[in-house]
């Protein structure tokens, strides 16, 4: 079975407080969920005509709007 190394520097002590948790399985599930999310996103965007530049502009607008809401205290 292939293996990966994950650096958990500041999390190690907290993880050790929960020896009942199979941290390898938690990591596998997190990776699996991320891949599934990416697969869905790929499917949803596969026919998009947006360019990378278009996406960057939209992202900037969303981030600015979210930042403004947080600063205004409306979130």
MMTF fields as JSON, N, C-alpha, C and O atoms, coordinates in Angstrom:
{
  "mmtfVersion": "1.0.0",
  "mmtfProducer": "UNKNOWN",
  "numBonds": 299,
  "numAtoms": 300,
  "numGroups": 75,
  "numChains": 1,
  "numModels": 1,
  "chainsPerModel": [1],
  "groupsPerChain": [75],
  "chainIdList": ["A"],
  "bondAtomList": [4, 2, 8, 6, 12, 10, 16, 14, 20, 18, 24, 22, 28, 26, 32, 30, 36, 34, 40, 38, 44, 42, 48, 46, 52, 50, 56, 54, 60, 58, 64, 62, 68, 66, 72, 70, 76, 74, 80, 78, 84, 82, 88, 86, 92, 90, 96, 94, 100, 98, 104, 102, 108, 106, 112, 110, 116, 114, 120, 118, 124, 122, 128, 126, 132, 130, 136, 134, 140, 138, 144, 142, 148, 146, 152, 150, 156, 154, 160, 158, 164, 162, 168, 166, 172, 170, 176, 174, 180, 178, 184, 182, 188, 186, 192, 190, 196, 194, 200, 198, 204, 202, 208, 206, 212, 210, 216, 214, 220, 218, 224, 222, 228, 226, 232, 230, 236, 234, 240, 238, 244, 242, 248, 246, 252, 250, 256, 254, 260, 258, 264, 262, 268, 266, 272, 270, 276, 274, 280, 278, 284, 282, 288, 286, 292, 290, 296, 294],
  "bondOrderList": [1, 1, 1, 1, 1, 1, 1, 1, 1, 1, 1, 1, 1, 1, 1, 1, 1, 1, 1, 1, 1, 1, 1, 1, 1, 1, 1, 1, 1, 1, 1, 1, 1, 1, 1, 1, 1, 1, 1, 1, 1, 1, 1, 1, 1, 1, 1, 1, 1, 1, 1, 1, 1, 1, 1, 1, 1, 1, 1, 1, 1, 1, 1, 1, 1, 1, 1, 1, 1, 1, 1, 1, 1, 1],
  "groupList": [{"groupName": "UNK", "atomNameList": ["N", "CA", "C", "O"], "elementList": ["N", "C", "C", "O"], "formalChargeList": [0, 0, 0, 0], "bondAtomList": [1, 0, 2, 1, 3, 2], "bondOrderList": [1, 1, 2], "singleLetterCode": "X", "chemCompType": "L-PEPTIDE LINKING"}],
  "groupTypeList": [0, 0, 0, 0, 0, 0, 0, 0, 0, 0, 0, 0, 0, 0, 0, 0, 0, 0, 0, 0, 0, 0, 0, 0, 0, 0, 0, 0, 0, 0, 0, 0, 0, 0, 0, 0, 0, 0, 0, 0, 0, 0, 0, 0, 0, 0, 0, 0, 0, 0, 0, 0, 0, 0, 0, 0, 0, 0, 0, 0, 0, 0, 0, 0, 0, 0, 0, 0, 0, 0, 0, 0, 0, 0, 0],
  "groupIdList": [1, 2, 3, 4, 5, 6, 7, 8, 9, 10, 11, 12, 13, 14, 15, 16, 17, 18, 19, 20, 21, 22, 23, 24, 25, 26, 27, 28, 29, 30, 31, 32, 33, 34, 35, 36, 37, 38, 39, 40, 41, 42, 43, 44, 45, 46, 47, 48, 49, 50, 51, 52, 53, 54, 55, 56, 57, 58, 59, 60, 61, 62, 63, 64, 65, 66, 67, 68, 69, 70, 71, 72, 73, 74, 75],
  "secStructList": [7, 7, 7, 7, 7, 7, 7, 7, 4, 4, 4, 2, 2, 2, 2, 2, 6, 7, 6, 6, 1, 7, 2, 2, 2, 2, 2, 2, 2, 2, 2, 2, 2, 2, 2, 2, 2, 2, 2, 2, 2, 2, 2, 2, 2, 6, 6, 7, 7, 7, 7, 2, 2, 2, 2, 2, 2, 2, 2, 2, 2, 2, 2, 2, 2, 2, 2, 2, 2, 2, 2, 2, 6, 7, 7],
  "xCoordList": [0.843, 0.0, 0.891, 1.835, 0.603, 1.395, 1.231, 0.19, 2.263, 2.238, 2.597, 3.279, 2.122, 2.533, 2.965, 2.592, 3.739, 4.144, 3.44, 3.447, 2.832, 2.117, 2.783, 2.95, 3.16, 3.792, 2.71, 1.885, 2.705, 1.675, 2.29, 1.716, 3.435, 4.207, 3.383, 3.441, 2.623, 1.919, 0.654, 0.04, 0.262, -0.936, -0.635, -1.53, 0.597, 0.953, 0.515, -0.094, 0.813, 0.441, -1.076, -1.559, -1.808, -3.271, -3.809, -4.77, -3.196, -3.606, -3.368, -4.184, -2.261, -1.929, -2.907, -2.994, -3.639, -4.656, -5.862, -6.729, -5.909, -7.023, -6.506, -6.625, -5.926, -5.361, -6.428, -6.107, -7.684, -8.763, -9.065, -9.786, -8.515, -8.764, -7.706, -6.512, -8.155, -7.25, -6.945, -7.68, -5.856, -5.538, -5.225, -5.444, -4.728, -4.497, -5.826, -5.927, -6.845, -8.163, -8.781, -9.414, -8.6, -9.1, -8.461, -9.133, -7.169, -6.447, -6.944, -7.171, -7.115, -7.635, -9.011, -9.281, -9.879, -11.232, -11.182, -11.92, -10.315, -10.199, -9.716, -10.222, -8.744, -8.235, -9.315, -9.504, -10.022, -11.102, -12.179, -12.629, -12.589, -13.616, -13.151, -13.929, -11.886, -11.345, -11.341, -11.707, -10.933, -10.914, -12.332, -12.553, -13.292, -14.683, -15.2, -15.91, -14.849, -15.246, -14.633, -15.307, -13.366, -12.7, -13.313, -13.444, -13.685, -14.341, -15.663, -15.969, -16.438, -17.708, -17.446, -18.125, -16.463, -16.142, -15.689, -16.07, -14.884, -14.449, -15.642, -15.717, -16.574, -17.763, -18.607, -19.093, -18.777, -19.597, -18.969, -19.68, -17.653, -16.975, -16.438, -15.833, -16.646, -16.047, -16.486, -15.744, -17.665, -18.154, -18.095, -18.619, -17.462, -17.358, -16.469, -15.48, -16.843, -16.036, -15.221, -14.567, -15.258, -14.472, -12.983, -12.567, -12.198, -10.744, -10.223, -10.958, -8.972, -8.355, -8.41, -8.598, -8.247, -8.318, -9.723, -9.882, -10.742, -12.132, -12.37, -12.967, -11.903, -12.087, -11.368, -11.906, -10.164, -9.408, -10.154, -10.199, -10.736, -11.491, -12.716, -13.005, -13.424, -14.615, -14.197, -14.847, -13.126, -12.621, -12.257, -12.581, -11.579, -11.21, -12.446, -12.45, -13.486, -14.72, -15.391, -15.867, -15.43, -16.032, -15.238, -15.82, -13.924, -13.087, -13.24, -13.307, -13.296, -13.465, -14.82, -14.916, -15.855, -17.188, -17.228, -17.811, -16.619, -16.585, -15.795, -16.204, -14.664, -13.85, -14.648, -14.615, -15.356, -16.154, -17.255, -17.499, -17.92, -18.971, -18.413, -19.036, -17.237, -16.62, -16.243, -16.465, -15.679, -15.287, -16.512, -16.449, -17.605, -18.83, -19.565, -20.5, -19.139, -19.773, -21.085, -21.867, -21.337, -22.606, -22.492, -23.418, -21.387, -21.24, -20.799, -20.622],
  "yCoordList": [-1.175, 0.0, 1.242, 1.322, 2.212, 3.446, 4.226, 4.16, 4.953, 5.757, 7.195, 7.474, 8.112, 9.506, 9.932, 9.304, 10.984, 11.548, 12.879, 13.715, 13.071, 14.307, 14.957, 14.321, 16.216, 16.952, 17.525, 18.322, 17.131, 17.558, 18.278, 18.269, 18.889, 19.513, 19.915, 19.259, 20.982, 21.547, 20.77, 21.06, 19.808, 19.021, 17.729, 17.14, 17.299, 15.995, 15.832, 14.821, 16.804, 16.695, 16.573, 15.767, 17.371, 17.32, 16.0, 15.46, 15.475, 14.182, 13.086, 12.177, 13.179, 12.164, 12.169, 11.186, 13.26, 13.315, 12.437, 12.201, 11.955, 11.13, 9.859, 9.69, 8.961, 7.73, 6.799, 5.871, 7.045, 6.215, 6.51, 5.755, 7.605, 8.007, 7.396, 7.457, 6.807, 6.286, 7.446, 7.696, 8.143, 9.357, 9.065, 9.923, 7.898, 7.532, 7.475, 7.93, 6.907, 6.828, 8.217, 8.508, 9.067, 10.446, 11.142, 11.847, 10.938, 11.55, 11.0, 11.759, 9.67, 9.061, 9.62, 9.941, 9.737, 10.26, 11.705, 12.087, 12.507, 13.91, 14.015, 14.829, 13.196, 13.209, 12.731, 13.315, 11.668, 11.135, 12.198, 12.39, 12.891, 13.927, 15.072, 15.602, 15.453, 16.532, 16.119, 16.91, 14.889, 14.395, 14.36, 14.75, 13.893, 13.858, 15.259, 15.47, 16.218, 17.605, 18.133, 18.794, 17.841, 18.281, 17.632, 18.274, 16.366, 15.683, 16.371, 16.576, 16.723, 17.417, 18.777, 19.163, 19.5, 20.818, 20.693, 21.505, 19.683, 19.462, 19.199, 19.716, 18.39, 18.079, 19.329, 19.564, 20.126, 21.335, 22.382, 23.144, 22.423, 23.465, 22.981, 23.761, 21.734, 21.174, 21.871, 21.887, 22.437, 23.106, 24.621, 25.331, 25.111, 26.549, 27.184, 26.6, 28.378, 29.125, 30.208, 31.017, 30.226, 31.206, 30.905, 29.747, 31.96, 31.794, 31.861, 32.224, 31.517, 31.635, 33.07, 33.309, 34.011, 35.429, 35.803, 36.554, 35.279, 35.533, 35.01, 35.693, 33.815, 33.194, 34.012, 34.212, 34.484, 35.292, 36.579, 36.988, 37.219, 38.462, 38.199, 38.965, 37.125, 36.776, 36.456, 36.889, 35.709, 35.352, 36.597, 36.707, 37.538, 38.782, 39.535, 40.072, 39.58, 40.269, 39.585, 40.251, 38.267, 37.513, 37.751, 38.008, 37.667, 37.871, 39.277, 39.459, 40.263, 41.647, 41.833, 42.508, 41.25, 41.345, 40.688, 41.241, 39.521, 38.81, 39.61, 39.721, 40.168, 40.977, 42.179, 42.514, 42.819, 43.988, 43.638, 44.385, 42.492, 42.061, 41.82, 42.188, 41.203, 40.933, 42.255, 42.43, 43.169, 44.463, 45.255, 45.957, 45.145, 45.864, 45.188, 45.755, 43.975, 43.255, 42.604, 42.223, 42.473, 41.868, 40.368, 39.718, 39.819, 38.354, 37.815, 36.604],
  "zCoordList": [0.0, 0.0, 0.0, 0.787, -0.874, -0.906, 0.4, 1.053, 0.757, 1.981, 1.655, 0.669, 2.509, 2.423, 3.823, 4.814, 3.896, 5.167, 5.331, 4.427, 6.491, 6.779, 7.982, 9.022, 7.844, 8.926, 9.836, 9.389, 11.095, 12.049, 13.251, 14.34, 13.06, 14.145, 15.361, 16.401, 15.229, 16.375, 16.747, 17.774, 15.947, 16.242, 17.002, 17.606, 16.973, 17.534, 18.985, 19.334, 19.828, 21.244, 21.408, 22.202, 20.659, 20.757, 20.231, 20.778, 19.172, 18.643, 19.681, 19.832, 20.385, 21.381, 22.551, 23.287, 22.731, 23.779, 23.433, 24.275, 22.185, 21.717, 21.052, 19.839, 21.865, 21.292, 20.712, 19.969, 21.048, 20.517, 19.051, 18.398, 18.535, 17.145, 16.237, 16.529, 15.137, 14.112, 13.163, 12.208, 13.444, 12.693, 11.226, 10.371, 10.925, 9.521, 8.77, 7.631, 9.426, 8.791, 8.639, 7.625, 9.634, 9.543, 8.347, 7.594, 8.181, 7.063, 5.73, 4.788, 5.65, 4.411, 4.064, 2.906, 5.069, 4.821, 4.345, 3.436, 4.954, 4.548, 3.101, 2.328, 2.746, 1.369, 0.404, -0.663, 0.782, -0.053, -0.29, -1.419, 0.785, 0.655, -0.233, -1.027, -0.102, -0.936, -2.403, -3.272, -2.682, -4.063, -4.628, -5.775, -3.827, -4.292, -4.579, -5.562, -3.726, -3.959, -5.249, -6.04, -5.457, -6.681, -7.918, -8.96, -7.802, -8.92, -9.278, -10.453, -8.252, -8.482, -9.117, -10.068, -8.593, -9.154, -10.615, -11.458, -10.905, -12.285, -13.191, -14.306, -12.7, -13.49, -13.723, -14.83, -12.672, -12.785, -13.696, -14.352, -13.737, -14.509, -15.855, -16.591, -16.18, -17.389, -18.674, -19.655, -18.674, -19.886, -19.779, -20.637, -18.732, -18.521, -19.583, -20.025, -19.975, -20.931, -20.234, -20.893, -18.892, -18.156, -18.286, -18.308, -18.372, -18.392, -16.965, -16.047, -16.78, -15.467, -14.961, -13.768, -15.866, -15.506, -15.041, -14.079, -15.724, -15.322, -13.904, -13.072, -13.647, -12.334, -11.264, -10.175, -11.56, -10.602, -10.272, -9.112, -11.278, -11.048, -10.174, -9.255, -10.462, -9.666, -8.229, -7.278, -8.082, -6.754, -5.965, -4.783, -6.621, -5.946, -5.468, -4.36, -6.283, -5.896, -4.713, -3.794, -4.736, -3.624, -2.345, -1.292, -2.429, -1.248, -0.689, 0.527, -1.562, -1.117, -0.449, 0.576, -1.01, -0.43, 0.944, 1.877, 1.077, 2.357, 3.383, 4.539, 2.962, 3.868, 4.357, 5.541, 3.451, 3.804, 4.806, 5.753, 4.591, 5.522, 6.91, 7.906, 6.982, 8.278, 8.958, 10.156, 8.191, 8.763, 9.23, 10.239, 8.512, 8.875, 10.026, 10.591, 10.369, 11.461, 11.072, 11.944, 9.799, 9.355, 9.213, 8.729, 9.621, 9.554, 10.85, 10.987]
}
